[in-house]
């Protein structure tokens, strides 16, 4: 059975795969497949967010145990990930609203900025999981 942090990493990875799938589908003109993939990515990200908050309310801050050069690398990734994770929430909401309102010109313009940020957040979320819980897990 996977731990809550492992599930969160799976949800982040799934979101990233779904984003790339949605992008590939729209490039091929497969609008329904694009919509399905992107809404699935939203669902994965929303479930992640709820799980993340619940886990950290229960367990608090998990300290990074790595030492040496990996510490500044980890914290650089963590800080950029955190800032962009906060920024991506309203970007995704507005991008989705524009699509549902059939404002495709405005949807596309914002999606071109939203997609790379969202992908970065998804990928770095998985990297942070491995660094924090797998590679440099605190010794208990």
FENMO-V512784 format. One record per residue. N is the residue number from 0. RES is the residue in three letters. SS is DSSP state (A for helix, B for strand, O for the rest). Layout:
n=N res=RES ss=SS
n=N res=RES ss=SS
//
This chain:
n=0 res=UNK ss=O
n=1 res=UNK ss=O
n=2 res=UNK ss=O
n=3 res=UNK ss=A
n=4 res=UNK ss=A
n=5 res=UNK ss=A
n=6 res=UNK ss=A
n=7 res=UNK ss=A
n=8 res=UNK ss=A
n=9 res=UNK ss=A
n=10 res=UNK ss=A
n=11 res=UNK ss=A
n=12 res=UNK ss=A
n=13 res=UNK ss=A
n=14 res=UNK ss=A
n=15 res=UNK ss=A
n=16 res=UNK ss=A
n=17 res=UNK ss=A
n=18 res=UNK ss=A
n=19 res=UNK ss=A
n=20 res=UNK ss=A
n=21 res=UNK ss=A
n=22 res=UNK ss=A
n=23 res=UNK ss=A
n=24 res=UNK ss=A
n=25 res=UNK ss=A
n=26 res=UNK ss=A
n=27 res=UNK ss=O
n=28 res=UNK ss=O
n=29 res=UNK ss=O
n=30 res=UNK ss=A
n=31 res=UNK ss=A
n=32 res=UNK ss=A
n=33 res=UNK ss=A
n=34 res=UNK ss=A
n=35 res=UNK ss=A
n=36 res=UNK ss=A
n=37 res=UNK ss=A
n=38 res=UNK ss=A
n=39 res=UNK ss=A
n=40 res=UNK ss=A
n=41 res=UNK ss=A
n=42 res=UNK ss=A
n=43 res=UNK ss=A
n=44 res=UNK ss=A
n=45 res=UNK ss=A
n=46 res=UNK ss=A
n=47 res=UNK ss=A
n=48 res=UNK ss=A
n=49 res=UNK ss=A
n=50 res=UNK ss=A
n=51 res=UNK ss=A
n=52 res=UNK ss=A
n=53 res=UNK ss=A
n=54 res=UNK ss=A
n=55 res=UNK ss=A
n=56 res=UNK ss=A
n=57 res=UNK ss=A
n=58 res=UNK ss=A
n=59 res=UNK ss=O
n=60 res=UNK ss=O
n=61 res=UNK ss=O
n=62 res=UNK ss=O
n=63 res=UNK ss=O
n=64 res=UNK ss=O
n=65 res=UNK ss=O
n=66 res=UNK ss=O
n=67 res=UNK ss=O
n=68 res=UNK ss=A
n=69 res=UNK ss=A
n=70 res=UNK ss=A
n=71 res=UNK ss=A
n=72 res=UNK ss=A
n=73 res=UNK ss=A
n=74 res=UNK ss=A
n=75 res=UNK ss=A
n=76 res=UNK ss=A
n=77 res=UNK ss=A
n=78 res=UNK ss=A
n=79 res=UNK ss=A
n=80 res=UNK ss=A
n=81 res=UNK ss=A
n=82 res=UNK ss=A
n=83 res=UNK ss=A
n=84 res=UNK ss=A
n=85 res=UNK ss=A
n=86 res=UNK ss=A
n=87 res=UNK ss=A
n=88 res=UNK ss=A
n=89 res=UNK ss=A
n=90 res=UNK ss=A
n=91 res=UNK ss=A
n=92 res=UNK ss=A
n=93 res=UNK ss=A
n=94 res=UNK ss=A
n=95 res=UNK ss=A
n=96 res=UNK ss=A
n=97 res=UNK ss=A
n=98 res=UNK ss=A
n=99 res=UNK ss=A
n=100 res=UNK ss=O
n=101 res=UNK ss=O
n=102 res=UNK ss=O
n=103 res=UNK ss=A
n=104 res=UNK ss=A
n=105 res=UNK ss=A
n=106 res=UNK ss=A
n=107 res=UNK ss=A
n=108 res=UNK ss=A
n=109 res=UNK ss=A
n=110 res=UNK ss=A
n=111 res=UNK ss=A
n=112 res=UNK ss=A
n=113 res=UNK ss=A
n=114 res=UNK ss=A
n=115 res=UNK ss=A
n=116 res=UNK ss=A
n=117 res=UNK ss=A
n=118 res=UNK ss=A
n=119 res=UNK ss=A
n=120 res=UNK ss=A
n=121 res=UNK ss=A
n=122 res=UNK ss=A
n=123 res=UNK ss=A
n=124 res=UNK ss=A
n=125 res=UNK ss=A
n=126 res=UNK ss=A
n=127 res=UNK ss=A
n=128 res=UNK ss=A
n=129 res=UNK ss=A
n=130 res=UNK ss=A
n=131 res=UNK ss=A
n=132 res=UNK ss=A
n=133 res=UNK ss=A
n=134 res=UNK ss=A
n=135 res=UNK ss=O
n=136 res=UNK ss=O
n=137 res=UNK ss=O
n=138 res=UNK ss=O
n=139 res=UNK ss=O
//
